[in-house]
């Protein structure tokens, strides 16, 4: 359901389809956490044939009760599972945060979208049209997590 107030810049929807560039998995000058839900940890653990506890010990950190993927020095801010600069080594198990890219609350401001997302993500403007309602449902689900 659309939120009351002024129409967001995406009120007519946004075309987006992942192009597999891996650009969303690389650091753009500042560190970004990939936070994990309990379901994400379970999915990753199954993917790597580990228990959730083993997966968290090997691949995760936590702060303020939130679990996130670690950022080892050799990754230089890029996702630990990024392979060859453009491929997710755990794509089938990727977390909800990655599954909902680029529709993150911090990205859905017109200026941010234009300067930081559309300017480097080759999937913007391609593929099917995601409606305002779909985008807002994705945003709402992230607020719940």
N, C-alpha and C positions, 0 to 999 in steps of 0.2 A: 504494500500500500504506500502510495506517495506521501511524503511528509508535507505538512502545511508550511506556508511561507513562500519566499521567492523560489522560482524554479532554479534547480541546480544546472550547471553548464551541460550536464549529460541528460537533460530532460527529454531529449529526442532519442536517447540511446547512444551507444558507442559500439563501433565495429572493432572487434578484437579477435585475433586467432594467433596462438603461439606459433612462432616461426622457428623455434629451436635454436635461437642464437646464444642462449646462456647468459645474455646481458643482465637479466634480472638476478642472476646468481653471483655476480661479481661486485666487488666493492667499487663504489664511485667516490672514493676519497674519505668515507667515514664508515665506521663499523655499524652493521645492522644485525640485530639478533634475529635468528630464526627460532621463534618460540614454538614449543610443542605441546599439544594437548595429550591427555592420557591415551586417546585413540591413536594419535600419531606415534607415540612411543610403542604401543602395541603393534601397529602396522610395520614400523621399522624393525622391531625385534623379530617379528615373523619373517620379514624379508631377508634378514641376515642370519636366520636360524639361531637367535639368541633369546634369552629370557629378557623381559623388560628391564630387570635390574642390571643384567650384563650390558644391554644396549646403553642404558643411561651411564653406567660406569665408564664405558669405552668412548662414547660419542657426545656426552652431554655435560653441561654445567647447570647450576641453578643459582638464582638470586631472587630474594624476596618471594620465595615459594614458586617461582616460575622456572620451568625447565626449558633449556635452549640448546641448540647444537653448538659444540665447541668450535673455536676458531684457532686451530693450531698455527704456529708461526709460519710454517711452509705454505699455508693457504693465503696469507697476506690479505685477510679480510674477505676472501671469496668463500663460497660454501665448501665445506669439507667434502661434499659428494660431487663437486663439479669436476668433470673429466674433460681433458683436452680443450678447456676453455669454453666449451659450448654444449656439453652433454651432461645430463644428470645421471650419475651412477646408481641412483636409487629411485628413478622416476616413478615406478609403479607404487612405491611406498612413500612418495613425497608427502610432506605434511600439509595440513589444511592451509597454512599460510602461503605455501607455494601454489597450491591448487587454485587459490582465489586471486592470484596475481593477475592483473594490476589493480584489481578493485579492492584496495585497502583504504581505510578511512583517511590516512595521511596523504594518499595520492589523489583523493577525489575533491580537491580544490582546484578551480580552473587554472590558476597560475602555476601550481605545482604540476598539474597534469601536462600543461603545455611545455614548461621549462624542463621538467625532470623525467617525465614518462614518455610523452609523444616524441620528444627530441632524440631519444636513444633506443626505444623499444620498437623493433621492426614489425611487431604484431599489431600495433595500433593502426586502425584504419583498414584492417584486413579482416576477412572472415565474416561471420554472421554478426548481426546486430543484436547486442545485449540491451534489453529494454531498461528503462529507468527502474521499473519494478524489480527486475532481476538483479540489477546492481544494488538496489537498496536492500533486497533480501540477503545478498552476500554480505553487505556492510553490517546489517543487523545480526547475522550469525556470528560475525567476528566479535562484535561487542559482547555477545553471550559467552564466548570462549575467553 
